[in-house]
Amino acid sequence: MPARLNLCALTADELETLLGGGAAQGRLPDVSRARLEGRPLPGPPIHTALSFEALEERAWGSSPEQARTLAALDAELRGGGAEPLGVYYAPALPDLRHLRAYLWGPDVALALRWSETPDSPRPAPPLVQAVTWLRDRASGVACVLSTTAEPPAPALSEEVDVRALPGAPPPDLLTAHRAGVLRHGRGGRLTGEGGWLRAWQELHALNVAAWTRRGLLLED
C-alpha cells in the first residue's frame, strides 16, 4: 500500500506546486487548523517503491498531436546519440506513467515520459528527464537529475542536484546535464536495461528516505 503525503509538513511553495495555486489556497484553512491541533493532514498517495512494467512496442500517443510530439522528441534523442531500450509503464508515478527508456553515453539514464490517458481535461505535455549517479559523493551530491518539467513537489533529497529546464529541447537538456555532472565529478557506468532501471529506482528510494526524515509520509 502507498503512503500519503502529510500536507502539514509541506512548505507553502511545495503545497502550491503540488496542488496548484487555487487548490492550495483552498486547503490552507485545513492545513492551518491541523497544524494548530498538532495532527497530520493526509494528502495525495506516494508509493515508496518504484516498479516498471515492460510494454510491447506500438504506435504511442493518445492523440495525433501527442504522437507527433513523441516521435519528434524520440528522433532528437536518438539523433543526439541516445540508445533506445524500450517502453515501460510505471504505475507508482503520480502522472506521465509511460516512459521510453534510453542510455546516453556511459552514465546517463534518459526517460521520455508521457500519459496515454485519453480525454484528459488538462493533459501534461511529454517531458524528458536525465539522471546520472556520481562515482563519489565528495561534493555532498549523490546524483544529478535534469528535467524539462517544473521542479517537483515535494522537494527532492538534498543529495540530488536538480536542474529544471522547463520546455527545453533535448539537446539543451543534455548539454546542461553533462555540465552538471562534470561540476561534481564523474558519473558511474550504466549497463543495459538493468542499469537504467536501477538508476531510477535508486533515485526514488533516495527521495523517499529524505521525505521520511522530514516527516512527510503517513502510513495509509
ROLUMBA-318758 format. One line per 5 residues: number of its first residue (from 0); their letters; for each residue z, x, y of N, C-alpha, C. Coordinates in steps of 0.2 Angstrom, whole numbers, plus 5000, padded with zeros to 4 digits. Layout:
REM residues N
NUM	A	Z:X:Y:Z:X:Y:Z:X:Y | ...
//
This chain:
REM residues 220
0	MPARL	5000:5004:4994:5000:5000:5000:5000:5004:5006 | 4996:5002:5012:4996:5006:5018:5003:5005:5021 | 5004:5010:5026:5010:5010:5031:5007:5006:5037 | 5012:5004:5041:5009:5001:5048:5012:5006:5053 | 5008:5006:5059:5010:5009:5065:5016:5005:5068
5	NLCAL	5021:5009:5070:5026:5007:5074:5024:5007:5082 | 5022:5001:5085:5019:5001:5091:5024:5003:5096 | 5031:5003:5095:5036:5005:5099:5036:5013:5100 | 5034:5016:5095:5034:5023:5095:5028:5027:5099 | 5023:5022:5100:5017:5025:5103:5018:5026:5111
10	TADEL	5014:5030:5114:5014:5031:5121:5010:5026:5124 | 5010:5025:5131:5006:5020:5134:4999:5021:5133 | 4997:5027:5134:4990:5029:5133:4987:5028:5126 | 4991:5029:5121:4990:5028:5114:4989:5020:5113 | 4993:5016:5116:4993:5009:5115:4986:5006:5118
15	ETLLG	4984:5009:5124:4978:5007:5127:4972:5009:5123 | 4972:5015:5121:4966:5017:5117:4966:5013:5110 | 4971:5012:5107:4971:5009:5101:4970:5001:5101 | 4972:4998:5106:4972:4990:5106:4966:4988:5112 | 4965:4993:5116:4961:4991:5122:4965:4989:5128
20	GGAAQ	4962:4989:5134:4967:4988:5140:4970:4981:5140 | 4966:4976:5139:4968:4969:5140:4973:4968:5134 | 4972:4970:5128:4976:4968:5122:4983:4972:5123 | 4982:4978:5125:4988:4982:5126:4993:4979:5131 | 4990:4977:5137:4994:4973:5142:4997:4967:5139
25	GRLPD	4994:4964:5135:4997:4958:5132:5002:4959:5127 | 5002:4965:5124:5008:4967:5119:5014:4970:5123 | 5013:4972:5129:5018:4976:5132:5025:4972:5132 | 5025:4966:5134:5032:4962:5133:5035:4963:5127 | 5031:4962:5121:5034:4963:5114:5036:4970:5113
30	VSRAR	5032:4975:5115:5034:4982:5114:5041:4983:5118 | 5041:4981:5124:5047:4982:5129:5053:4979:5125 | 5052:4972:5123:5058:4969:5120:5060:4972:5114 | 5056:4975:5110:5058:4978:5103:5061:4984:5105 | 5059:4988:5110:5062:4994:5112:5069:4993:5114
35	LEGRP	5070:4988:5118:5077:4986:5121:5082:4984:5115 | 5079:4981:5110:5083:4979:5104:5084:4984:5099 | 5080:4990:5100:5081:4995:5095:5078:4994:5088 | 5072:4990:5088:5069:4988:5082:5062:4990:5082 | 5058:4991:5077:5051:4993:5077:5047:4987:5078
40	LPGPP	5041:4988:5080:5036:4983:5081:5030:4984:5077 | 5029:4981:5071:5023:4983:5066:5016:4982:5070 | 5012:4987:5069:5005:4986:5072:5000:4987:5066 | 4994:4989:5067:4989:4990:5063:4991:4994:5057 | 4988:4993:5051:4989:4997:5045:4986:5004:5045
45	IHTAL	4990:5009:5042:4987:5016:5042:4988:5018:5034 | 4982:5020:5031:4983:5022:5024:4985:5029:5024 | 4990:5031:5020:4992:5038:5020:4988:5042:5016 | 4983:5040:5012:4979:5044:5008:4972:5042:5010 | 4967:5047:5010:4960:5045:5011:4956:5046:5005
50	SFEAL	4953:5041:5003:4948:5042:4997:4941:5040:4999 | 4936:5043:4995:4929:5042:4996:4926:5039:4990 | 4922:5034:4991:4918:5032:4985:4910:5034:4986 | 4907:5037:4981:4900:5039:4982:4896:5033:4981 | 4891:5033:4986:4886:5027:4986:4879:5029:4984
55	EERAW	4875:5025:4981:4868:5026:4979:4864:5026:4986 | 4859:5030:4986:4855:5031:4992:4851:5025:4993 | 4850:5022:4999:4846:5016:5000:4844:5017:5008 | 4841:5011:5010:4840:5011:5017:4846:5009:5021 | 4849:5013:5025:4855:5011:5028:4854:5008:5035
60	GSSPE	4859:5004:5037:4859:5001:5044:4859:4994:5043 | 4864:4991:5047:4865:4983:5047:4860:4980:5051 | 4856:4983:5055:4851:4981:5059:4845:4986:5060 | 4839:4983:5062:4834:4988:5063:4835:4994:5068 | 4839:4992:5074:4841:4996:5079:4845:5002:5076
65	QARTL	4850:4999:5072:4855:5004:5069:4852:5009:5064 | 4847:5006:5060:4843:5010:5055:4840:5016:5059 | 4836:5014:5065:4833:5019:5068:4837:5024:5071 | 4843:5022:5074:4848:5027:5076:4851:5032:5071 | 4852:5029:5065:4855:5033:5060:4849:5038:5057
70	AALDA	4843:5036:5057:4838:5040:5055:4837:5046:5060 | 4837:5044:5066:4836:5050:5072:4842:5055:5071 | 4848:5052:5071:4854:5057:5070:4853:5061:5064 | 4852:5058:5058:4851:5062:5052:4845:5067:5053 | 4840:5066:5056:4835:5071:5057:4837:5076:5062
75	ELRGG	4841:5075:5067:4843:5080:5071:4848:5085:5068 | 4852:5082:5063:4857:5086:5060:4854:5090:5055 | 4849:5088:5051:4845:5092:5046:4841:5097:5050 | 4838:5095:5055:4834:5100:5059:4838:5106:5062 | 4845:5104:5063:4849:5110:5065:4852:5114:5060
80	GAEPL	4850:5112:5053:4852:5116:5048:4858:5113:5044 | 4859:5107:5045:4864:5104:5041:4862:5102:5034 | 4866:5103:5029:4864:5102:5022:4867:5095:5019 | 4862:5090:5018:4865:5084:5016:4868:5084:5009 | 4873:5080:5008:4877:5080:5002:4878:5072:4999
85	GVYYA	4875:5068:5003:4875:5061:5000:4879:5056:5005 | 4880:5050:5003:4883:5045:5007:4889:5042:5003 | 4895:5041:5007:4901:5039:5004:4904:5033:5008 | 4908:5029:5005:4912:5024:5008:4919:5026:5008 | 4923:5025:5014:4930:5027:5014:4934:5021:5016
90	PALPD	4936:5017:5011:4940:5011:5013:4946:5011:5017 | 4949:5017:5017:4955:5018:5021:4954:5019:5028 | 4948:5021:5030:4947:5022:5038:4947:5015:5041 | 4950:5015:5048:4950:5009:5051:4944:5006:5053 | 4939:5010:5054:4932:5007:5056:4927:5012:5054
95	LRHLR	4920:5011:5055:4915:5015:5053:4916:5019:5047 | 4916:5015:5041:4918:5017:5035:4913:5020:5031 | 4907:5020:5033:4901:5023:5029:4900:5030:5032 | 4899:5035:5028:4898:5042:5030:4893:5045:5026 | 4888:5048:5030:4884:5053:5027:4886:5060:5028
100	AYLWG	4887:5063:5022:4890:5070:5022:4886:5076:5022 | 4888:5081:5026:4884:5087:5027:4888:5093:5027 | 4886:5099:5025:4889:5105:5026:4884:5109:5031 | 4887:5112:5036:4884:5116:5041:4886:5123:5041 | 4882:5127:5039:4885:5134:5039:4890:5135:5033
105	PDVAL	4894:5140:5033:4898:5141:5028:4905:5138:5029 | 4906:5135:5034:4913:5132:5036:4914:5126:5039 | 4908:5122:5040:4909:5116:5044:4907:5110:5040 | 4912:5105:5039:4910:5099:5036:4908:5093:5041 | 4902:5091:5041:4900:5086:5045:4900:5079:5042
110	ALRWS	4901:5074:5046:4901:5067:5044:4897:5063:5050 | 4892:5059:5047:4889:5054:5052:4892:5048:5049 | 4895:5044:5054:4899:5038:5052:4896:5032:5056 | 4896:5027:5052:4894:5020:5055:4897:5014:5051 | 4895:5008:5053:4898:5002:5050:4892:4998:5047
115	ETPDS	4892:4996:5041:4887:4992:5038:4889:4984:5039 | 4894:4983:5043:4896:4976:5044:4891:4972:5048 | 4888:4967:5046:4883:4963:5050:4886:4959:5055 | 4883:4957:5060:4885:4952:5065:4892:4953:5068 | 4894:4960:5068:4900:4961:5072:4899:4960:5079
120	PRPAP	4904:4957:5082:4904:4955:5089:4903:4961:5094 | 4906:4966:5092:4906:4972:5097:4905:4978:5092 | 4899:4979:5089:4898:4985:5084:4899:4991:5088 | 4903:4996:5085:4904:5003:5087:4897:5007:5086 | 4895:5011:5090:4889:5015:5088:4891:5020:5083
125	PLVQA	4886:5022:5079:4887:5028:5075:4890:5034:5078 | 4893:5038:5075:4896:5044:5078:4896:5050:5073 | 4896:5056:5076:4896:5062:5072:4902:5066:5073 | 4905:5068:5067:4911:5072:5068:4910:5079:5064 | 4914:5084:5066:4914:5090:5063:4921:5093:5062
130	VTWLR	4922:5096:5056:4929:5099:5055:4928:5106:5052 | 4932:5110:5054:4932:5117:5051:4940:5119:5051 | 4942:5121:5045:4948:5124:5044:4948:5131:5045 | 4953:5134:5048:4953:5141:5050:4956:5145:5045 | 4954:5151:5044:4957:5156:5039:4964:5157:5040
135	DRASG	4966:5158:5046:4973:5159:5048:4975:5154:5053 | 4982:5154:5054:4984:5149:5059:4988:5153:5065 | 4986:5159:5066:4990:5163:5071:4990:5160:5078 | 4985:5156:5079:4985:5153:5086:4989:5147:5086 | 4992:5145:5080:4995:5138:5080:4991:5132:5079
140	VACVL	4985:5134:5078:4980:5128:5076:4977:5129:5069 | 4977:5124:5065:4975:5124:5058:4968:5122:5057 | 4965:5118:5062:4958:5116:5061:4955:5114:5068 | 4949:5114:5068:4945:5111:5074:4941:5105:5072 | 4942:5100:5076:4939:5094:5075:4935:5092:5081
145	STTAE	4928:5091:5080:4924:5089:5086:4921:5082:5084 | 4921:5078:5089:4918:5071:5088:4914:5069:5094 | 4909:5064:5093:4906:5061:5098:4909:5054:5100 | 4915:5053:5098:4918:5047:5100:4924:5049:5105 | 4927:5044:5108:4933:5045:5112:4939:5048:5108
150	PPAPA	4943:5051:5111:4949:5054:5107:4953:5048:5104 | 4955:5049:5097:4958:5044:5093:4965:5043:5095 | 4967:5037:5093:4974:5035:5094:4977:5032:5087 | 4983:5034:5085:4987:5039:5088:4985:5046:5089 | 4987:5050:5093:4985:5057:5094:4986:5060:5087
155	LSEEV	4981:5065:5086:4981:5069:5080:4987:5074:5080 | 4988:5077:5075:4993:5083:5074:4992:5088:5080 | 4997:5091:5082:4997:5096:5087:4993:5102:5084 | 4992:5103:5077:4989:5108:5074:4981:5107:5074 | 4979:5102:5077:4972:5100:5077:4969:5101:5084
160	DVRAL	4964:5106:5085:4961:5106:5091:4955:5101:5091 | 4956:5096:5095:4952:5090:5095:4947:5091:5101 | 4941:5091:5100:4935:5092:5105:4931:5085:5105 | 4933:5081:5110:4929:5074:5111:4924:5075:5116 | 4918:5074:5113:4912:5074:5117:4908:5067:5117
165	PGAPP	4911:5062:5120:4908:5055:5119:4900:5055:5120 | 4897:5052:5115:4889:5051:5116:4885:5058:5116 | 4888:5063:5115:4884:5070:5115:4879:5070:5109 | 4873:5073:5110:4869:5073:5104:4871:5078:5099 | 4869:5078:5093:4872:5083:5088:4871:5090:5090
170	PDLLT	4865:5092:5093:4865:5100:5094:4871:5102:5099 | 4872:5098:5104:4878:5099:5109:4884:5099:5105 | 4886:5094:5101:4892:5094:5097:4893:5100:5093 | 4888:5102:5090:4888:5108:5085:4889:5114:5089 | 4886:5115:5095:4887:5121:5099:4894:5121:5101
175	AHRAG	4897:5116:5104:4904:5116:5106:4909:5117:5100 | 4907:5114:5095:4912:5115:5089:4912:5122:5087 | 4906:5126:5086:4906:5133:5085:4910:5137:5090 | 4909:5135:5096:4913:5139:5101:4921:5138:5100 | 4923:5132:5098:4930:5130:5097:4932:5134:5091
180	VLRHG	4929:5135:5086:4931:5139:5080:4932:5146:5082 | 4927:5149:5086:4927:5156:5087:4933:5157:5092 | 4935:5152:5096:4941:5153:5100:4947:5155:5096 | 4947:5152:5090:4954:5153:5086:4953:5158:5081 | 4947:5160:5079:4946:5165:5074:4940:5163:5070
185	RGGRL	4941:5163:5063:4935:5162:5058:4937:5156:5054 | 4932:5152:5052:4933:5146:5048:4933:5148:5040 | 4937:5144:5036:4937:5145:5029:4931:5143:5026 | 4928:5146:5021:4922:5144:5017:4923:5137:5014 | 4918:5133:5014:4917:5127:5011:4912:5127:5006
190	TGEGG	4913:5124:5000:4908:5124:4995:4906:5117:4992 | 4900:5115:4993:4898:5108:4990:4902:5102:4992 | 4901:5097:4988:4904:5091:4989:4912:5091:4989 | 4914:5095:4984:4922:5096:4984:4925:5099:4990 | 4921:5104:4993:4924:5107:4999:4924:5102:5005
195	WLRAW	4918:5098:5005:4918:5093:5011:4923:5088:5010 | 4924:5085:5004:4930:5080:5003:4936:5083:5005 | 4938:5089:5002:4945:5092:5004:4946:5093:5011 | 4940:5095:5015:4941:5096:5022:4944:5090:5026 | 4941:5084:5024:4943:5078:5027:4949:5075:5025
200	QELHA	4950:5076:5018:4957:5073:5015:4963:5077:5018 | 4962:5084:5019:4967:5088:5021:4969:5087:5029 | 4963:5085:5032:4964:5083:5039:4968:5077:5040 | 4967:5072:5036:4970:5066:5036:4978:5067:5034 | 4979:5071:5029:4986:5072:5027:4990:5076:5032
205	LNVAA	4986:5080:5036:4990:5084:5041:4992:5079:5047 | 4987:5074:5048:4989:5069:5054:4994:5065:5051 | 4994:5062:5045:4999:5058:5043:5006:5061:5043 | 5006:5068:5041:5013:5071:5042:5015:5072:5049 | 5011:5072:5054:5013:5073:5061:5015:5066:5063
210	WTRRG	5012:5060:5061:5014:5054:5063:5020:5052:5060 | 5022:5054:5054:5028:5053:5050:5034:5056:5054 | 5033:5063:5057:5038:5066:5060:5039:5062:5067 | 5034:5059:5070:5035:5056:5076:5038:5049:5075 | 5039:5047:5069:5042:5040:5068:5037:5035:5069
215	LLLED	5030:5036:5068:5025:5031:5070:5024:5026:5064 | 5026:5028:5058:5024:5025:5052:5029:5020:5049 | 5028:5014:5048:5033:5010:5044:5030:5008:5038 | 5035:5008:5033:5033:5006:5026:5031:4998:5026 | 5025:4997:5023:5023:4990:5024:5026:4985:5019
//
